[in-house]
């Protein structure tokens, strides 16, 4: 079976479109992954602020309260 030049161009164009679409999706994913460290830092800062707010009225050291919370979260 012979493939005409026009058919070959169409096949190549379709494959190129698929590859380009996959590349765009990969680029979006990598961009989202780059934001993860900043988001994690923001979350950690927010948690630390909340722990300090909780510790203040009781007079507890925020570090001790943070350790207690971490122990509760990681307990089986």
Long-range contacts (C-beta under 8 A, 24 or more apart in sequence): none
